[in-house]
Amino acid sequence: MLLLAVCLWPRAAHSADSTPPVRVYVECTSGDVIGGSLCYSVRQNIQSLSGYELSTDGVGAQYFIHLVSLDVLPTGQKDISSAVAVAYCEMSSGAELYKNIEVHLVGVNVIKKVANQVTAKLETIAKH
């Protein structure tokens, strides 16, 4: 019996490690530097998360994050602050179901902070 358990242990450990990663697609609609930087930071965060995989084209993605940003200051003061809407969606039966929508005011000094908040929210949604 002990021999059987020893022989099956590596197989059981391998099957636990073979859980496919959660695929996430991040779609960004922005014409401003702040929104583009936030999008890049969110993608980088997802790539660094254990158990998650960034989808480059949305195919097979289980979750979608849609970011839409707009520069909110007058033309002479571009690229200082943007309003960013973030929609979190889950793919279900071939349709995106909206799980949460947020709006952030993002300045150059808080891009990483907001990217971390977006990533944390994704993890929370994916766990439920």
GIZICOR-V84760 format. One record per residue. N is the residue number from 1. SS is DSSP state (H for helix, E for strand, L for the rest). PSI is psi in whole degrees, -180 to 180 (NA if undefined). Layout:
n=<N:N>
ss=<SS:SS>
psi=<PSI:PSI>
This chain:
n=<1:2:3:4:5:6:7:8:9:10:11:12:13:14:15:16:17:18:19:20:21:22:23:24:25:26:27:28:29:30:31:32:33:34:35:36:37:38:39:40:41:42:43:44:45:46:47:48:49:50:51:52:53:54:55:56:57:58:59:60:61:62:63:64:65:66:67:68:69:70:71:72:73:74:75:76:77:78:79:80:81:82:83:84:85:86:87:88:89:90:91:92:93:94:95:96:97:98:99:100:101:102:103:104:105:106:107:108:109:110:111:112:113:114:115:116:117:118:119:120:121:122:123:124:125:126:127:128>
ss=<L:H:H:H:H:H:H:H:H:H:H:H:H:H:H:H:H:L:L:L:L:E:E:E:E:E:E:E:E:L:L:L:H:H:H:H:H:H:H:H:H:H:H:H:H:H:H:H:L:L:L:E:E:E:E:L:L:L:L:L:L:L:E:E:E:E:E:E:E:E:E:L:L:L:H:H:H:L:L:L:E:E:E:E:E:E:E:E:E:E:E:E:L:L:E:E:E:E:E:E:E:E:E:E:E:E:E:H:H:H:H:H:H:H:H:H:H:H:H:H:H:H:H:H:H:H:H:L>
psi=<-41:-40:-41:-44:-41:-38:-34:-19:-50:-36:-43:-41:-40:-40:-32:-35:-16:15:125:147:155:120:132:133:130:116:129:131:102:145:13:157:-42:-48:-41:-41:-40:-44:-47:-44:-40:-45:-43:-42:-45:-40:-28:-9:135:131:3:154:133:125:133:-19:1:-12:125:5:139:-27:146:137:122:120:128:123:156:128:129:-2:160:158:-38:-14:44:157:33:-39:139:148:131:122:134:121:130:124:150:135:127:120:39:7:148:124:123:124:-32:150:134:158:131:144:116:124:172:-29:-7:16:-50:-42:-47:-39:-40:-38:-42:-44:-43:-40:-42:-47:-41:-45:-42:-26:-17:NA>
